[in-house]
Amino acid sequence: MSKHSIPSPVQNEASRNGFNRVEYAGRLDGFDYYSVGCVDGNGNPVPTGLPTFIQDNGGRLSIISGLDGLDLCSRLY
């Protein structure tokens, strides 16, 4: 994955939804997607279930999770 700065609104949305890790996942169909999750105090990933993403549609942010997150994951990677 390339270096991509995480916009503050995306970081804030992740935090507001209980996530403390955000990574740029890619661009698909004209939208930017950010993978979100949780890490413990040692930086180890904490299992959270199905993949969750934040979709950035020109500043409008949406959470994509559950089976939709799994489908998106298979399309991005």
N, C-alpha and C positions, 0 to 999 in steps of 0.2 A: 504494500500500500504506500502511496506517495505521501510526503509531508503535506499536511493540509491543516491550517489553523481552524480551531473550533470556535465559531462565533459565540459571543457571550449569551445571546438569547437561547442558543441551543444548550449551552452549559447550564443555564438557569432552569430551563425546562427539564433537563435530566435530573438536576438536583431536586426540583420541586416534586418530581415523581419517584424519588428515593434512590436514584442511581448516582454513583460517585465516579464512574468511568465513562468517558465518551471518546470514540474514535471515528474518524471519517471512514465510511464504508464504501462510498462510491456514488456515481451519478447514473440514474436510470430513468428513461422516459421524461427527461427534462427536470427531474427533481434530484436534490442532493439528499443522501441518507447518511445518518450517523448511528453507529452501533452503540448501545448503552448497556451497562451492566454494573456490577458491584465488585469491589476488591476489599480484602481485609487490611488490617494495619500493616501486614507484611507485603502487601501488593499482590497477594494470591487471589485468583478469581473465586468468587462465591457463587455456587450454583443458583441460578434464578429461573430455571425452566426453559421454555421456548425462547428463541431470539426476540429481542426487542430493538426497535429502531425509532429514531426521530426523523420524520420526513420534513424537509425544508422546501416549501413551495413559495419561493420569493418572499420569505419572511413569515409566512403562515406555517406554524409548526403543528405537526400531528404525531401522535404515538401510534406506531404500527407494532402489534404484538400478537401472541397466540399463533394460530395457524396462518394468519396473514403474514406474521413475522417470519415464520418458517418458509413460506412460499417466497417471500422477498429475499431471504437468505440464499435460497437455491438459485435465484435469478442474478444476484449480485456477485456470487463467488463461483 
